[in-house]
Amino acid sequence: MSTAILEERPARRPADSLTIDETLAFLAEPREVAICGHVNPDGDSLGSALALAALLQAKGHRVTKLLARGEAAPKLYDFLADYDFIPATAYEGTPDLFVAVDLPNRERFGDAASVFDRSGDTLVIDHHPDYDGFGHHYLGDITASATGLIIWRLIAASGVPITRAMAEYCYVALVTDTGRFSFQNTTAEAHAAASEMMLAGVEPAVICTRIYDSKSLAALQLDERLISRIAFASDGRVVYSWVTEADFRELGVLRDETDGLPNILRSIEGSEVAILLREESGRIRVNLRAKGSCDVGEFARRFDGGGHKAAAGFTLNVTLDEAKTLVLEEANRLIC
């Protein structure tokens, strides 16, 4: 499979980042490896972990895929092959190497922090702009549309035969982090890489149907509640809504069926910033989406969260009403 299009577009990476070739050299010797993404894993976090695991296993490494928090990976992506993550709390090994994917800082490590700390060596592979240097080694590109795109570069340069599963993992990472190629982080390389993945066997319609068009009736009823609560601020440029723990209990909706809720708000005409507030175990999870020039990644970092210009999030240990006040005050400052 040709990778000429990707090779013509060299990555713009931070000065402290390894190159693709340096990273492959670092990973040449088979080792005991643990791979983990961030808490509340999304398609990029999970797809990147799966793709890297497949590459390392093909090169002779022994790999365990960990969850930063929780007992089971999101059901939304369980159609992917080898979807066998285990909770970090259940992992008692001491890996030779711990690889953190799609994770720029320790704060989003959750239960995996203890595994990271006892590992012999550590590597971070990430595309966020706020990497804080917590790993021994780092492969990063803040212009990459997804961490899965960086993993795809590793796979393409490795000499390992590219499987359909590898391509599907990276495609899931790419399509979810670009909002089906609609967010501001969508680049020419993202489309070129998607084409390469299709040549390796990816069927975009099948994957998008599984992720975006296979909702339960209960999830659609949750959409209805979200829409019924929509409110605006800043002359309509900020749109927000919320869902409560009571909604989840009454409707029987699973947490991993809510990934698309922020994009419902983002789609409203005239909005520039969309805010979803979601009650979770006595805390408020805030998901942000943006259109145009607004940077919700910077918004989230002001609350010790993270993300990208077009999609970001953070968690607040306050009530729902208190969260609305805090978040709307910041949103008003952001778009002024």
C-alpha positions in Angstrom: 0.0 0.0 0.0 1.4 3.4 -1.0 2.0 6.0 1.7 3.4 8.7 -0.6 0.8 11.2 0.3 1.6 11.0 3.9 5.3 11.1 3.4 5.0 14.3 1.5 3.6 16.0 4.5 6.2 15.9 7.3 4.8 16.2 10.9 5.2 19.5 12.7 6.2 18.3 16.1 7.4 19.9 19.4 11.2 20.2 19.8 11.3 17.5 22.5 9.5 14.9 20.4 11.0 11.8 19.0 10.7 11.3 15.3 8.8 8.3 13.8 12.1 6.5 13.0 13.5 7.2 16.5 10.3 5.9 18.1 10.4 2.7 16.0 14.1 2.2 17.0 13.1 2.7 20.6 10.3 0.0 20.2 12.5 -2.5 18.3 13.3 -4.8 21.2 10.3 -6.9 22.4 9.3 -6.1 25.9 6.4 -6.4 28.4 4.2 -3.4 27.5 1.2 -1.8 29.1 -0.9 0.7 27.0 -3.4 3.1 28.4 -5.4 6.2 27.4 -7.2 8.8 29.4 -10.2 8.4 31.8 -13.6 8.5 30.0 -11.9 7.1 26.8 -13.2 8.3 23.5 -12.7 6.8 20.0 -9.3 8.3 19.6 -8.0 7.0 23.0 -9.4 3.5 22.4 -8.5 3.3 18.7 -5.0 4.5 19.3 -4.4 2.0 22.1 -5.8 -0.9 19.9 -3.7 0.1 16.9 -0.5 0.5 18.8 -1.1 -2.8 20.6 -1.6 -4.5 17.2 1.7 -3.0 15.9 3.7 -4.0 19.0 2.3 -7.5 19.0 3.3 -7.9 15.4 6.8 -6.9 16.4 7.0 -9.5 19.2 6.0 -7.4 22.3 3.7 -8.8 25.0 1.0 -6.2 25.4 -1.8 -5.5 27.9 -4.4 -2.8 27.2 -5.5 -1.0 30.3 -8.5 1.2 31.3 -7.6 4.3 33.3 -10.9 4.0 35.2 -13.9 1.7 35.3 -14.5 -2.0 34.8 -15.4 -2.1 31.1 -14.5 -0.2 27.9 -17.4 1.7 26.2 -19.8 -0.7 24.5 -20.0 1.7 21.6 -16.8 0.4 20.2 -17.0 -3.2 21.0 -17.4 -4.2 17.3 -13.7 -3.7 17.0 -11.4 -6.8 17.0 -9.4 -7.7 20.1 -11.4 -5.3 22.2 -10.0 -6.7 25.4 -9.1 -3.9 27.8 -8.8 -4.6 31.6 -9.1 -2.2 34.5 -5.8 -0.8 35.6 -6.7 -1.8 39.2 -6.8 -5.4 38.1 -3.3 -5.3 36.6 -0.6 -6.4 39.0 2.3 -6.6 36.6 5.4 -4.4 36.4 5.8 -3.7 32.7 9.1 -2.9 31.0 7.4 -0.1 29.2 4.2 1.9 29.8 2.8 3.8 26.7 0.3 6.5 27.4 -1.8 7.4 24.3 -3.9 10.5 23.7 -3.0 11.7 27.1 -1.1 15.0 27.7 -0.8 15.0 31.5 -0.9 12.8 34.6 -4.2 14.3 35.8 -6.2 12.2 33.4 -4.4 8.9 34.3 -7.0 7.8 36.9 -6.2 4.4 38.3 -3.4 3.8 35.8 -1.0 6.2 37.6 0.3 3.6 39.9 1.1 1.2 37.0 2.8 4.1 35.2 4.9 4.9 38.3 6.2 1.3 38.7 7.0 0.8 35.0 10.6 0.4 33.9 10.3 3.0 31.1 7.5 5.3 29.8 6.5 6.7 26.4 3.8 9.3 25.7 2.2 9.4 22.2 -0.2 12.4 21.9 -1.4 15.3 19.8 -2.7 17.7 22.4 -1.0 21.2 22.8 -0.7 20.9 26.6 1.7 18.0 27.1 3.5 18.6 30.4 6.5 16.4 30.0 5.5 13.6 32.4 6.9 10.7 30.3 10.5 9.6 29.9 10.0 9.6 26.1 7.5 11.5 23.9 6.2 11.3 20.3 3.9 14.2 19.6 2.5 16.3 16.9 0.1 19.1 17.9 -1.1 19.5 14.3 -2.2 15.8 13.9 -6.0 15.5 13.7 -5.9 12.6 16.1 -3.4 10.6 18.1 -4.5 7.7 15.9 -3.0 9.5 13.0 0.4 9.5 14.7 0.0 5.7 15.3 -0.9 5.3 11.7 2.4 7.0 10.7 4.2 4.5 13.0 2.4 1.6 11.4 3.1 2.8 7.8 6.8 3.3 8.5 7.3 0.1 10.5 7.5 -2.4 7.7 4.9 -4.6 9.4 2.1 -5.8 7.1 -0.9 -3.5 7.6 -4.0 -5.4 8.6 -7.6 -4.4 8.1 -7.9 -4.3 11.9 -5.0 -1.8 12.3 -6.6 0.4 9.7 -10.1 0.2 11.4 -8.6 1.2 14.8 -6.9 4.2 13.3 -10.0 5.2 11.3 -12.2 5.1 14.4 -9.7 7.4 16.1 -9.6 9.7 13.2 -13.3 9.9 12.4 -14.4 10.5 16.0 -11.8 13.1 16.8 -12.6 15.1 13.7 -16.3 14.8 14.1 -16.7 12.8 10.9 -14.2 15.2 9.3 -16.3 18.3 10.2 -14.2 19.8 13.0 -11.6 22.5 12.5 -8.8 20.0 13.1 -9.6 18.2 9.9 -6.6 18.4 7.6 -5.6 17.3 4.1 -3.5 14.6 5.8 -6.5 13.4 7.7 -8.3 12.8 4.4 -5.2 11.3 2.8 -4.8 8.9 5.7 -8.5 7.9 5.6 -8.0 7.0 1.9 -5.0 4.9 2.8 -7.1 3.2 5.5 -9.8 2.4 3.0 -7.3 0.8 0.8 -6.4 -1.5 3.7 -10.0 -2.6 4.0 -11.9 0.0 6.1 -15.5 0.5 5.2 -16.5 4.0 6.4 -20.2 3.4 6.0 -20.1 0.3 8.2 -18.0 2.0 10.9 -20.1 5.2 11.0 -23.3 3.2 11.2 -22.0 1.4 14.2 -20.8 4.6 16.0 -23.4 7.2 14.9 -26.5 5.4 13.6 -27.1 2.6 16.1 -28.8 4.3 19.0 -31.2 2.7 21.4 -34.7 4.1 21.9 -33.7 5.1 25.4 -30.8 7.1 24.0 -33.1 8.9 21.6 -35.4 9.7 24.6 -32.4 11.2 26.3 -31.8 13.3 23.2 -35.4 14.6 23.6 -34.7 15.7 27.2 -31.5 17.4 26.2 -33.3 19.3 23.4 -36.2 20.3 25.6 -33.7 22.0 28.0 -31.7 24.0 25.4 -30.9 27.5 26.5 -28.8 30.3 25.0 -26.4 33.0 26.2 -24.3 35.7 24.6 -27.0 36.6 22.0 -27.4 33.0 20.9 -23.7 32.4 20.3 -23.5 30.1 23.3 -25.9 27.2 23.5 -26.1 24.9 26.5 -28.1 22.1 28.0 -27.8 19.3 30.5 -28.7 15.7 31.5 -29.0 14.4 35.0 -28.3 11.2 36.9 -32.1 10.9 37.2 -32.4 10.9 33.4 -30.0 8.0 33.2 -31.8 6.0 35.9 -35.3 6.6 34.5 -34.5 5.9 30.9 -31.9 3.2 31.5 -29.3 4.9 29.2 -25.7 3.7 29.4 -23.1 6.4 29.8 -21.3 5.4 26.6 -24.5 6.1 24.6 -24.1 9.9 25.2 -21.0 10.6 23.0 -23.1 12.4 20.4 -25.0 14.7 22.7 -22.6 17.7 22.5 -22.8 17.6 18.7 -26.6 18.0 18.8 -26.0 21.3 20.5 -23.1 22.3 18.2 -25.4 21.8 15.2 -27.7 24.7 16.1 -27.6 27.5 13.6 -25.8 30.6 14.9 -24.1 28.9 17.8 -20.3 29.3 18.2 -19.8 27.4 21.5 -21.9 24.4 22.6 -21.9 23.2 26.2 -23.2 20.0 27.6 -23.3 19.5 31.4 -23.7 15.9 32.5 -24.2 14.7 36.1 -21.9 11.8 36.9 -21.5 10.4 40.4 -22.0 13.7 42.2 -19.8 15.6 39.8 -20.5 17.6 36.6 -18.8 16.5 33.4 -18.6 19.4 31.0 -18.3 18.7 27.3 -17.5 21.6 24.9 -17.8 22.0 21.2 -16.9 25.0 19.0 -17.3 26.3 15.5 -15.3 29.1 13.9 -12.5 30.7 15.7 -13.4 29.9 19.3 -10.9 27.7 21.2 -12.7 25.4 23.7 -9.4 23.6 24.4 -8.1 26.7 26.1 -11.5 27.1 27.8 -11.2 23.6 29.3 -7.6 24.1 30.4 -8.8 27.0 32.6 -10.7 24.4 34.6 -7.8 21.8 34.6 -9.4 20.0 31.7 -8.1 19.4 28.2 -8.9 18.9 24.5 -8.6 20.6 21.2 -9.8 23.8 19.7 -13.1 22.3 18.5 -13.7 19.7 21.2 -12.7 19.6 24.9 -14.0 18.8 28.3 -13.4 19.0 32.1 -15.0 17.9 35.4 -16.3 20.1 38.2 -16.9 19.1 41.8 -19.9 21.4 42.2 -23.7 21.2 41.9 -25.3 21.4 38.5 -26.6 25.0 39.1 -23.1 26.1 40.3 -21.5 24.5 37.2 -23.9 26.4 34.9 -22.9 29.7 36.5 -19.2 29.0 36.3 -19.2 27.7 32.8 -21.4 30.4 31.3 -19.3 33.2 32.8 -16.2 31.7 31.2 -18.1 31.1 27.9 -19.2 34.8 27.8 -15.5 35.8 28.2 -14.4 33.4 25.5 -16.6 34.8 22.7 -16.4 38.5 23.6 
